Amino acid sequence: MAYKITASCVSCGSCMPECPVTAIKEGTPFVIDAAKCIDCGACANVCPVEAIKA
């Protein structure tokens, strides 16, 4: 199952460079493309507000 970014996202962008498959798109909140996500968790590990959930 792909990771998801919740409404608590502050759109800081710290997750984008961590994604090895460029599955994260800018927005408010940011969005993870479930078809591209490889469930690595790199984005969730750097989120300062813990807005990214498995």
C-alpha positions as CSV (number, residue, x, y, z in Angstrom):
1,M,0.0,0.0,0.0
2,A,1.3,3.4,-0.9
3,Y,2.1,6.1,1.6
4,K,-0.3,9.0,1.9
5,I,0.1,12.6,2.9
6,T,-2.5,13.8,5.4
7,A,-4.1,17.3,5.8
8,S,-1.5,18.1,8.5
9,C,1.1,18.6,5.7
10,V,2.6,22.1,5.9
11,S,3.9,21.9,2.3
12,C,7.5,22.4,3.4
13,G,8.9,20.2,0.6
14,S,11.3,18.2,2.7
15,C,9.8,14.9,1.4
16,M,10.3,15.6,-2.3
17,P,14.1,15.1,-2.6
18,E,13.9,12.0,-0.5
19,C,11.6,10.1,-2.9
20,P,13.7,7.8,-5.1
21,V,10.9,7.5,-7.7
22,T,9.7,11.1,-7.8
23,A,6.2,10.1,-6.7
24,I,5.5,13.3,-4.7
25,K,3.8,16.3,-6.3
26,E,3.6,19.8,-4.8
27,G,0.3,21.1,-3.5
28,T,-1.5,21.9,-0.3
29,P,-1.2,19.3,0.9
30,F,1.5,17.6,-1.2
31,V,0.3,14.4,-2.9
32,I,1.9,10.9,-3.4
33,D,1.2,9.1,-6.6
34,A,0.1,5.7,-5.4
35,A,1.0,4.1,-8.7
36,K,4.7,5.3,-8.4
37,C,5.2,4.8,-4.6
38,I,7.4,1.9,-3.7
39,D,6.6,2.0,0.0
40,C,10.2,2.8,1.0
41,G,9.2,5.3,3.8
42,A,12.0,7.7,3.0
43,C,9.5,10.6,2.8
44,A,7.8,9.8,6.1
45,N,11.2,9.6,7.9
46,V,12.0,13.3,7.1
47,C,8.5,14.8,7.5
48,P,8.8,17.4,10.4
49,V,5.1,17.3,11.2
50,E,4.6,13.5,10.7
51,A,2.0,14.1,8.0
52,I,3.0,11.1,5.9
53,K,1.4,7.8,6.9
54,A,1.7,4.2,5.6
